[in-house]
Protein backbone atom coordinates (compact mmCIF):
# COMPACT_ATOMS: atom_id res chain seq x y z
CA UNK A 1 0.00 0.00 0.00
CA UNK A 2 2.75 2.41 0.96
CA UNK A 3 4.61 1.38 -2.21
CA UNK A 4 1.61 2.34 -4.37
CA UNK A 5 1.32 5.70 -2.63
CA UNK A 6 5.03 6.30 -3.04
CA UNK A 7 4.81 5.39 -6.74
CA UNK A 8 1.89 7.75 -7.21
CA UNK A 9 3.81 10.59 -5.57
CA UNK A 10 6.80 9.94 -7.80
CA UNK A 11 4.60 9.99 -10.94
CA UNK A 12 2.98 13.22 -9.84
CA UNK A 13 6.33 14.82 -9.15
CA UNK A 14 7.62 13.76 -12.57
CA UNK A 15 4.46 15.10 -14.19
CA UNK A 16 4.79 18.45 -12.43
CA UNK A 17 8.42 18.64 -13.37
CA UNK A 18 7.58 17.95 -17.01
CA UNK A 19 4.94 20.68 -17.09
CA UNK A 20 7.35 23.11 -15.52
CA UNK A 21 9.97 22.34 -18.13
CA UNK A 22 7.72 22.12 -21.17
CA UNK A 23 5.22 24.93 -20.61
CA UNK A 24 7.71 27.80 -21.09
CA UNK A 25 8.81 26.27 -24.39
CA UNK A 26 5.21 26.02 -25.57
CA UNK A 27 4.58 29.63 -24.57
CA UNK A 28 7.68 30.81 -26.39
CA UNK A 29 6.64 29.02 -29.59
CA UNK A 30 3.13 30.51 -29.41
CA UNK A 31 4.39 34.11 -29.25
CA UNK A 32 5.08 35.73 -32.68
CA UNK A 33 8.60 36.91 -33.37
CA UNK A 34 9.04 40.74 -33.24
CA UNK A 35 10.48 40.74 -36.78
CA UNK A 36 7.40 39.00 -38.18
CA UNK A 37 5.16 41.58 -36.48
CA UNK A 38 7.10 44.40 -38.19
CA UNK A 39 6.82 42.75 -41.62
CA UNK A 40 3.10 42.18 -41.28
CA UNK A 41 2.58 45.78 -40.14
CA UNK A 42 4.48 47.13 -43.14
CA UNK A 43 2.54 44.93 -45.55
CA UNK A 44 -0.76 46.06 -44.08
CA UNK A 45 0.32 49.71 -44.30
CA UNK A 46 1.42 49.25 -47.92
CA UNK A 47 -1.90 47.64 -48.78
CA UNK A 48 -3.76 50.54 -47.16
CA UNK A 49 -1.63 53.12 -48.98
CA UNK A 50 -2.15 51.36 -52.31
CA UNK A 51 -5.91 51.39 -51.87
CA UNK A 52 -5.86 55.19 -51.32
CA UNK A 53 -3.99 55.86 -54.61
CA UNK A 54 -5.18 55.76 -58.21
CA UNK A 55 -3.28 55.79 -61.49
CA UNK A 56 -3.66 58.80 -63.82
CA UNK A 57 -3.55 57.67 -67.45
CA UNK A 58 -2.30 61.06 -68.67
CA UNK A 59 0.63 61.91 -66.39
CA UNK A 60 1.13 58.18 -65.58
CA UNK A 61 1.54 58.89 -61.88
CA UNK A 62 -0.22 57.55 -58.80
CA UNK A 63 -2.30 60.22 -57.09
CA UNK A 64 -4.48 60.41 -54.02
CA UNK A 65 -8.06 59.34 -54.70
CA UNK A 66 -9.26 62.73 -53.49
CA UNK A 67 -7.64 64.46 -56.49
CA UNK A 68 -8.83 61.97 -59.09
CA UNK A 69 -11.62 62.33 -61.66
CA UNK A 70 -13.43 59.30 -63.10
CA UNK A 71 -15.28 59.73 -66.38
CA UNK A 72 -18.99 59.11 -66.27
CA UNK A 73 -19.36 56.87 -69.31
CA UNK A 74 -16.14 54.90 -69.69
CA UNK A 75 -14.85 55.04 -66.09
CA UNK A 76 -11.31 56.05 -67.07
CA UNK A 77 -9.44 57.81 -64.25
CA UNK A 78 -7.33 60.96 -64.48
CA UNK A 79 -6.04 63.41 -61.94
CA UNK A 80 -7.95 66.68 -61.79
CA UNK A 81 -5.03 68.76 -63.08
CA UNK A 82 -4.63 66.63 -66.22
CA UNK A 83 -8.32 66.39 -67.12
CA UNK A 84 -8.74 70.14 -66.53
CA UNK A 85 -5.90 70.91 -68.95
CA UNK A 86 -7.34 68.47 -71.51
CA UNK A 87 -10.82 70.00 -71.45
CA UNK A 88 -9.54 73.61 -71.36
CA UNK A 89 -7.36 73.00 -74.41
CA UNK A 90 -10.27 71.54 -76.39
CA UNK A 91 -12.52 74.45 -75.41
CA UNK A 92 -9.82 76.92 -76.53
CA UNK A 93 -9.86 75.11 -79.88
CA UNK A 94 -13.64 75.75 -80.07
CA UNK A 95 -14.40 72.06 -79.77
CA UNK A 96 -17.92 71.42 -78.48
CA UNK A 97 -17.90 67.61 -78.38
CA UNK A 98 -14.98 66.75 -76.08
CA UNK A 99 -14.05 63.08 -75.80
CA UNK A 100 -12.19 61.11 -73.15
CA UNK A 101 -8.40 61.35 -73.65
CA UNK A 102 -8.00 57.60 -73.21
CA UNK A 103 -6.37 55.76 -76.10
CA UNK A 104 -9.00 54.77 -78.71
CA UNK A 105 -11.76 55.93 -76.33
CA UNK A 106 -14.66 57.84 -77.89
CA UNK A 107 -16.71 58.42 -74.74
CA UNK A 108 -18.00 62.00 -74.54
CA UNK A 109 -17.25 64.18 -71.52
CA UNK A 110 -20.29 66.07 -70.27
CA UNK A 111 -20.20 69.71 -69.22
CA UNK A 112 -22.13 69.10 -66.00
CA UNK A 113 -19.59 66.52 -64.77
CA UNK A 114 -16.56 68.64 -65.70
CA UNK A 115 -17.97 71.95 -64.42
CA UNK A 116 -16.61 71.63 -60.83
CA UNK A 117 -13.07 71.19 -62.18
CA UNK A 118 -12.96 74.03 -64.70
CA UNK A 119 -12.23 77.76 -64.36
CA UNK A 120 -15.34 79.90 -64.75
CA UNK A 121 -14.09 81.45 -68.00
CA UNK A 122 -13.65 78.00 -69.59
CA UNK A 123 -17.15 76.95 -68.51
CA UNK A 124 -18.68 80.08 -70.07
CA UNK A 125 -16.79 79.58 -73.32
CA UNK A 126 -17.89 75.94 -73.52
CA UNK A 127 -21.50 76.97 -72.86
CA UNK A 128 -21.32 79.63 -75.59
CA UNK A 129 -19.90 77.13 -78.07
CA UNK A 130 -22.68 74.64 -77.29
CA UNK A 131 -25.31 77.36 -77.76
CA UNK A 132 -23.84 78.34 -81.13
CA UNK A 133 -24.28 74.75 -82.29
CA UNK A 134 -28.03 75.33 -82.22
CA UNK A 135 -27.93 78.62 -84.15
CA UNK A 136 -28.22 78.58 -87.93
CA UNK A 137 -24.89 79.46 -89.52
CA UNK A 138 -26.58 82.14 -91.67
CA UNK A 139 -27.63 83.99 -88.50
CA UNK A 140 -24.25 83.80 -86.82
CA UNK A 141 -21.37 86.27 -87.16
CA UNK A 142 -18.62 87.72 -84.98
CA UNK A 143 -17.45 91.12 -83.87
CA UNK A 144 -14.72 92.01 -86.42
CA UNK A 145 -12.40 93.58 -83.83
CA UNK A 146 -9.67 91.04 -83.06
CA UNK A 147 -9.50 91.92 -79.38
CA UNK A 148 -13.23 91.24 -79.01
CA UNK A 149 -14.45 88.64 -81.56
CA UNK A 150 -17.56 87.71 -79.55
CA UNK A 151 -20.24 85.69 -81.38
CA UNK A 152 -23.28 87.74 -82.40
CA UNK A 153 -26.72 86.81 -83.66
CA UNK A 154 -28.43 88.39 -86.65
CA UNK A 155 -32.09 88.28 -85.61
CA UNK A 156 -33.50 90.96 -87.93
CA UNK A 157 -34.63 88.56 -90.64
CA UNK A 158 -34.17 89.72 -94.23
CA UNK A 159 -33.47 93.34 -93.36
CA UNK A 160 -30.04 94.56 -94.50
CA UNK A 161 -28.06 95.89 -91.55
CA UNK A 162 -24.90 97.88 -92.12
CA UNK A 163 -23.77 100.23 -89.35
CA UNK A 164 -23.94 98.29 -86.09
CA UNK A 165 -22.54 98.53 -82.57
CA UNK A 166 -21.03 95.57 -80.78
CA UNK A 167 -22.92 95.14 -77.47
CA UNK A 168 -19.70 94.00 -75.77
CA UNK A 169 -16.93 96.35 -76.91
CA UNK A 170 -19.34 99.13 -78.06
CA UNK A 171 -17.43 99.85 -81.27
CA UNK A 172 -19.05 100.43 -84.63
CA UNK A 173 -18.73 97.89 -87.41
CA UNK A 174 -20.35 97.07 -90.72
CA UNK A 175 -22.51 93.97 -90.41
CA UNK A 176 -22.72 93.72 -94.20
CA UNK A 177 -18.95 93.67 -94.78
CA UNK A 178 -18.00 92.16 -91.39
CA UNK A 179 -15.32 94.81 -90.81
CA UNK A 180 -14.86 97.87 -88.59
CA UNK A 181 -17.14 100.64 -89.78
CA UNK A 182 -15.88 102.14 -93.07
CA UNK A 183 -16.82 105.79 -92.66
CA UNK A 184 -17.46 107.68 -95.88
CA UNK A 185 -17.45 104.70 -98.23
CA UNK A 186 -20.35 102.55 -99.39
CA UNK A 187 -20.28 98.79 -98.87
CA UNK A 188 -20.10 98.14 -102.61
CA UNK A 189 -17.05 100.40 -102.97
CA UNK A 190 -15.39 98.90 -99.92
CA UNK A 191 -15.80 95.37 -101.21
CA UNK A 192 -14.04 96.34 -104.42
CA UNK A 193 -10.96 97.43 -102.50
CA UNK A 194 -7.99 95.10 -102.28
CA UNK A 195 -6.68 93.81 -98.96
CA UNK A 196 -4.08 96.56 -98.62
CA UNK A 197 -6.66 99.28 -99.13
CA UNK A 198 -9.03 97.85 -96.54
CA UNK A 199 -6.75 98.70 -93.65
CA UNK A 200 -8.15 101.01 -91.03
CA UNK A 201 -5.48 103.66 -91.64
CA UNK A 202 -6.17 103.65 -95.39
CA UNK A 203 -9.87 104.18 -94.76
CA UNK A 204 -9.06 107.18 -92.59
CA UNK A 205 -6.94 108.62 -95.39
CA UNK A 206 -9.75 108.01 -97.89
CA UNK A 207 -12.17 109.86 -95.64
CA UNK A 208 -9.69 112.74 -95.30
CA UNK A 209 -9.22 112.78 -99.08
CA UNK A 210 -12.98 112.89 -99.62
CA UNK A 211 -13.37 115.82 -97.24
CA UNK A 212 -10.50 117.76 -98.86
CA UNK A 213 -11.38 116.70 -102.42
CA UNK A 214 -8.00 115.15 -103.10
CA UNK A 215 -7.47 113.11 -106.25
CA UNK A 216 -5.79 109.72 -106.40
CA UNK A 217 -3.43 108.65 -109.13
CA UNK A 218 -4.97 105.64 -110.93
CA UNK A 219 -1.50 104.10 -111.40
CA UNK A 220 0.38 104.41 -108.09
CA UNK A 221 -2.58 105.40 -105.86
CA UNK A 222 -0.74 108.46 -104.56
CA UNK A 223 -3.02 111.28 -103.37
CA UNK A 224 -2.64 114.72 -104.93
CA UNK A 225 -4.15 118.01 -103.82
CA UNK A 226 -4.75 120.68 -106.43
CA UNK A 227 -4.23 124.16 -105.06
CA UNK A 228 -4.94 126.00 -108.32
CA UNK A 229 -4.77 125.68 -112.08
CA UNK A 230 -6.24 123.25 -114.57
CA UNK A 231 -7.32 119.65 -113.84
CA UNK A 232 -4.53 118.22 -115.95
CA UNK A 233 -2.27 116.60 -113.33
CA UNK A 234 1.13 114.93 -113.59
CA UNK A 235 1.84 112.49 -110.77
CA UNK A 236 5.25 111.74 -109.28
CA UNK A 237 5.14 108.47 -111.25
CA UNK A 238 4.82 110.64 -114.41
CA UNK A 239 1.30 109.46 -115.18
CA UNK A 240 -0.95 112.22 -116.43
CA UNK A 241 -4.55 112.05 -115.23
CA UNK A 242 -7.64 114.17 -114.80
CA UNK A 243 -8.12 115.66 -111.35
CA UNK A 244 -11.87 115.82 -111.89
CA UNK A 245 -12.72 112.22 -112.78
CA UNK A 246 -9.48 110.47 -111.82
CA UNK A 247 -9.04 108.84 -115.24
CA UNK A 248 -5.77 108.75 -117.15
CA UNK A 249 -5.57 111.59 -119.65
CA UNK A 250 -5.43 110.68 -123.32
CA UNK A 251 -5.51 112.65 -126.53
CA UNK A 252 -9.23 111.98 -126.70
CA UNK A 253 -9.90 113.18 -123.16
CA UNK A 254 -11.84 116.38 -123.53
CA UNK A 255 -13.41 118.72 -121.05
CA UNK A 256 -14.34 116.75 -117.92
CA UNK A 257 -17.76 117.51 -116.50
CA UNK A 258 -16.55 116.81 -112.96
CA UNK A 259 -14.00 119.62 -112.82
Secondary structure, DSSP 8 states (H G I E B T S, - for coil): -HHHHHHHHHHHHHHHHHHHHHHHHHHHHHS--HHHHHHHHHHHHHHHHHHTEEE-TTT--EEEGGGEEE-TTT--EEEHHHHHHHHHHHHHTT-SS-B--STT---B--HHHHGGGS-HHHHHHHHHHHHHTTS-GGGEEE-S-TTT--EEE--STT----EEE-TTT--EEETTTTEE--TTS-HHHHHTS-TGGGSHHHHHHHHHHHHHT-EE-TTT--EE---SS-SEEE-TTS-EEETTT--B--TT----TT-
